[in-house]
Amino acid sequence: MTSFYLSFPNDILIQFKSSLDLDLDDRARTLLEAYAPGINLISETSLTPNVIIEHDQSGDKKLVRSENRVLISDVWEKELPLDFYHLLYSIVRVELMKHNLFSVHAACVGKDGYILIVGHTGVGKTSIVLELLKNRGLLMLSGNKTVVSFKQDGLEAIAGTSTLTAHQKDIERHLGETETISYGGRAALKPKGSTNKPGLVKAIVIASLNDGVAENNLIEPISALHRLYPYFLDTVNADTIMCDGKAVYVGAPSPGTQEKLAQQLHESLSEIPTYSISGSINFVCDSIIKEYEKA
């Protein structure tokens, strides 16, 4: 029997229970921090959880969802399967939106204030972050998912995923031979130069690595709104397929969430510059530093 609690920003609490004795080792903890932004593991608490996730070791594969409970029937080994980390993020994303917080598909770096580096998997976010940490002196609040809160004085980054994930060869290209945790064809690590201090977002960059170009363009606020909205809602990672394809957790937000996000994001982008930056890693990182220092 396994039971533990996971806390998130704004006192969101999730309890996990399983009929198995699961090994919550360093690997599992590292991967939890790679997929669930702002996570903290708690062994016991007297507080009532927002959501309870229960796993039953059963060949009758299914997922049953009620208002504050997710029941999983599936055959697991002695460790959390990769599907669980994706499911946890899908659940956390919905709970954050209930509190007017949004998990942006973006890395977040800086010192005195932050810059969001937006982009889907494969555009080079991890390589950019590693270069900014190693050779440009910035700190990382988040490697891939950044929780933001809309404030009267701007947009605040309050938490993120403290573990970076990438292909092993990409990590070695920037850091040399480095101890990582391998999983599912990828590698995870906790980089040096991390921070958990909230701060205002000074600028947003839609970045991509492409050695064939060198472009740094300021985007008009209305165009930035249309381009950034999907990343702030993170629809790509909303749903999770479970139980060998026999079940799907649908991460649909509450009614009115999309409209509220669009309005708040529109207001924020009138004050926060957004750039589209493409080029070699040196060009992209130099441009990010330039815009960060200017903002």
TACOR-V364545 format. One record per residue. N is the residue number from 0. RES is the residue in three letters. OMEGA is omega as a letter, one per 40 degrees, with the letter a starting at -180 (* if undefined). NEAR is the number of other C-alpha atoms within 10 Angstrom. D_FIRST is the distance of its C-alpha to the first C-alpha in Angstrom with 2 decimals. Layout:
BEGIN
N,RES,OMEGA,NEAR,D_FIRST  N,RES,OMEGA,NEAR,D_FIRST
END
This chain:
BEGIN
0,MET,a,8,0.00  1,THR,i,14,3.82  2,SER,i,17,6.85  3,PHE,a,15,10.45  4,TYR,i,19,13.97  5,LEU,i,20,16.87  6,SER,a,18,20.41  7,PHE,i,19,23.57  8,PRO,i,20,27.31  9,ASN,i,12,28.66  10,ASP,i,12,25.58  11,ILE,a,17,23.56  12,LEU,i,23,19.88  13,ILE,i,24,17.01  14,GLN,i,21,13.41  15,PHE,i,17,10.75  16,LYS,i,18,7.46  17,SER,i,19,5.77  18,SER,i,13,4.67  19,LEU,i,17,4.91  20,ASP,a,13,4.83  21,LEU,a,17,7.69  22,ASP,i,13,10.77  23,LEU,a,14,12.26  24,ASP,a,9,15.59  25,ASP,i,10,19.16  26,ARG,a,17,19.55  27,ALA,a,18,16.77  28,ARG,i,14,18.15  29,THR,a,20,21.63  30,LEU,i,23,21.03  31,LEU,a,26,19.48  32,GLU,i,24,22.76  33,ALA,a,26,24.76  34,TYR,a,26,23.80  35,ALA,a,30,23.02  36,PRO,i,28,26.06  37,GLY,a,23,25.86  38,ILE,i,22,22.12  39,ASN,a,15,20.72  40,LEU,a,15,17.18  41,ILE,a,14,16.32  42,SER,a,9,13.56  43,GLU,i,11,14.67  44,THR,i,11,17.47  45,SER,a,5,19.32  46,LEU,i,9,20.56  47,THR,a,11,19.89  48,PRO,i,18,18.56  49,ASN,a,16,21.04  50,VAL,i,19,18.56  51,ILE,i,19,14.97  52,ILE,a,20,13.53  53,GLU,i,19,10.94  54,HIS,i,20,10.04  55,ASP,i,18,10.01  56,GLN,a,15,10.57  57,SER,i,13,14.12  58,GLY,i,11,17.63  59,ASP,a,13,19.04  60,LYS,i,17,19.14  61,LYS,i,18,19.76  62,LEU,i,19,19.29  63,VAL,a,13,20.01  64,ARG,i,12,21.17  65,SER,a,9,22.37  66,GLU,a,8,23.93  67,ASN,a,11,20.94  68,ARG,i,16,17.97  69,VAL,a,18,17.14  70,LEU,a,17,15.18  71,ILE,i,23,14.67  72,SER,a,19,14.69  73,ASP,i,18,15.03  74,VAL,i,16,14.46  75,TRP,i,17,13.03  76,GLU,a,12,13.23  77,LYS,i,10,11.18  78,GLU,i,14,12.48  79,LEU,i,16,13.25  80,PRO,a,12,16.25  81,LEU,i,14,19.53  82,ASP,a,13,19.63  83,PHE,a,16,16.82  84,TYR,i,18,19.10  85,HIS,i,21,21.96  86,LEU,a,25,20.15  87,LEU,i,18,19.15  88,TYR,i,23,22.82  89,SER,i,23,24.08  90,ILE,a,22,22.20  91,VAL,i,27,23.26  92,ARG,i,26,26.78  93,VAL,a,21,27.15  94,GLU,i,24,25.89  95,LEU,a,21,28.31  96,MET,i,17,31.16  97,LYS,i,13,30.60  98,HIS,a,13,31.51  99,ASN,i,15,34.47  100,LEU,a,21,32.87  101,PHE,i,25,33.06  102,SER,a,26,31.26  103,VAL,i,28,34.21  104,HIS,a,26,34.06  105,ALA,i,28,35.86  106,ALA,a,27,35.81  107,CYS,a,30,37.14  108,VAL,i,27,39.29  109,GLY,i,23,41.91  110,LYS,i,15,42.76  111,ASP,a,16,44.83  112,GLY,a,18,43.45  113,TYR,i,26,41.80  114,ILE,i,29,42.65  115,LEU,i,27,40.38  116,ILE,a,29,40.53  117,VAL,i,25,39.79  118,GLY,i,20,39.26  119,HIS,i,16,37.05  120,THR,i,12,35.38  121,GLY,a,11,38.12  122,VAL,i,16,40.85  123,GLY,a,17,40.34  124,LYS,a,25,38.51  125,THR,i,21,36.57  126,SER,i,19,39.79  127,ILE,a,22,41.60  128,VAL,a,24,39.01  129,LEU,i,24,39.01  130,GLU,i,18,42.81  131,LEU,i,24,43.03  132,LEU,a,19,40.72  133,LYS,a,15,42.37  134,ASN,a,10,46.03  135,ARG,i,14,46.55  136,GLY,i,14,44.88  137,LEU,i,22,42.59  138,LEU,a,23,39.04  139,MET,i,29,36.06  140,LEU,a,33,34.15  141,SER,i,30,32.48  142,GLY,a,29,32.49  143,ASN,i,30,31.89  144,LYS,a,28,30.67  145,THR,i,28,32.49  146,VAL,a,28,31.82  147,VAL,i,24,35.23  148,SER,i,19,36.68  149,PHE,a,18,40.17  150,LYS,i,11,42.38  151,GLN,a,9,45.99  152,ASP,i,9,46.99  153,GLY,a,18,45.15  154,LEU,a,23,41.81  155,GLU,i,19,39.22  156,ALA,a,28,36.51  157,ILE,a,22,33.69  158,ALA,i,26,30.74  159,GLY,i,31,29.78  160,THR,a,29,27.77  161,SER,i,30,28.24  162,THR,i,24,27.46  163,LEU,i,26,30.16  164,THR,a,24,29.68  165,ALA,i,19,32.57  166,HIS,a,14,33.90  167,GLN,a,19,34.13  168,LYS,i,13,37.92  169,ASP,i,17,38.30  170,ILE,a,22,36.51  171,GLU,i,13,38.63  172,ARG,a,11,41.75  173,HIS,a,15,41.34  174,LEU,a,14,39.58  175,GLY,i,10,40.47  176,GLU,a,11,37.97  177,THR,i,12,34.90  178,GLU,i,14,31.41  179,THR,i,19,29.08  180,ILE,a,17,25.71  181,SER,i,15,26.37  182,TYR,i,13,24.49  183,GLY,a,6,25.83  184,GLY,i,8,29.40  185,ARG,i,14,29.40  186,ALA,a,19,28.95  187,ALA,i,22,27.49  188,LEU,i,22,28.78  189,LYS,a,18,29.17  190,PRO,i,19,32.98  191,LYS,i,11,35.26  192,GLY,i,15,37.07  193,SER,i,18,34.29  194,THR,i,17,34.39  195,ASN,a,16,32.32  196,LYS,i,13,35.44  197,PRO,i,17,36.20  198,GLY,a,19,39.72  199,LEU,i,19,42.18  200,VAL,a,25,42.59  201,LYS,a,23,46.14  202,ALA,i,23,46.36  203,ILE,i,24,44.54  204,VAL,i,28,45.10  205,ILE,a,23,44.53  206,ALA,i,25,44.60  207,SER,i,22,44.92  208,LEU,i,21,46.04  209,ASN,a,17,49.17  210,ASP,a,12,51.74  211,GLY,a,9,54.41  212,VAL,i,12,54.74  213,ALA,a,14,55.01  214,GLU,i,17,54.51  215,ASN,a,19,53.64  216,ASN,i,12,54.33  217,LEU,a,14,53.88  218,ILE,i,16,52.56  219,GLU,a,13,54.06  220,PRO,a,19,51.64  221,ILE,i,12,51.78  222,SER,i,11,51.10  223,ALA,i,21,48.28  224,LEU,a,21,46.74  225,HIS,a,13,46.69  226,ARG,a,13,45.35  227,LEU,a,24,42.65  228,TYR,i,17,41.33  229,PRO,i,14,39.07  230,TYR,i,20,37.52  231,PHE,i,24,36.88  232,LEU,i,22,35.28  233,ASP,a,19,33.51  234,THR,a,17,33.73  235,VAL,a,11,33.14  236,ASN,a,16,29.45  237,ALA,a,19,29.01  238,ASP,i,17,27.34  239,THR,i,21,24.48  240,ILE,a,16,24.43  241,MET,i,21,21.09  242,CYS,i,18,20.05  243,ASP,i,12,22.94  244,GLY,a,10,25.48  245,LYS,a,11,24.60  246,ALA,i,15,23.61  247,VAL,i,16,24.85  248,TYR,a,18,23.74  249,VAL,a,16,27.17  250,GLY,a,19,27.57  251,ALA,i,14,30.70  252,PRO,i,17,31.87  253,SER,i,11,33.10  254,PRO,i,8,36.77  255,GLY,a,8,39.20  256,THR,a,14,36.98  257,GLN,a,14,39.07  258,GLU,a,10,42.31  259,LYS,i,12,41.20  260,LEU,a,19,40.06  261,ALA,a,18,43.38  262,GLN,a,11,45.41  263,GLN,i,16,43.67  264,LEU,i,22,43.70  265,HIS,i,18,47.37  266,GLU,a,17,48.25  267,SER,a,20,46.45  268,LEU,i,21,48.08  269,SER,a,15,51.48  270,GLU,a,14,50.78  271,ILE,i,17,48.50  272,PRO,i,19,50.18  273,THR,a,25,48.53  274,TYR,i,21,49.61  275,SER,a,18,49.29  276,ILE,i,24,49.44  277,SER,i,24,49.67  278,GLY,i,19,50.91  279,SER,a,18,50.20  280,ILE,i,18,47.47  281,ASN,i,14,50.15  282,PHE,a,19,51.87  283,VAL,a,24,48.71  284,CYS,i,22,47.54  285,ASP,i,14,51.08  286,SER,i,20,51.38  287,ILE,i,25,48.09  288,ILE,i,18,49.26  289,LYS,a,11,52.63  290,GLU,i,20,51.28  291,TYR,a,22,48.72  292,GLU,a,12,51.49  293,LYS,a,9,53.81  294,ALA,*,14,51.49
END
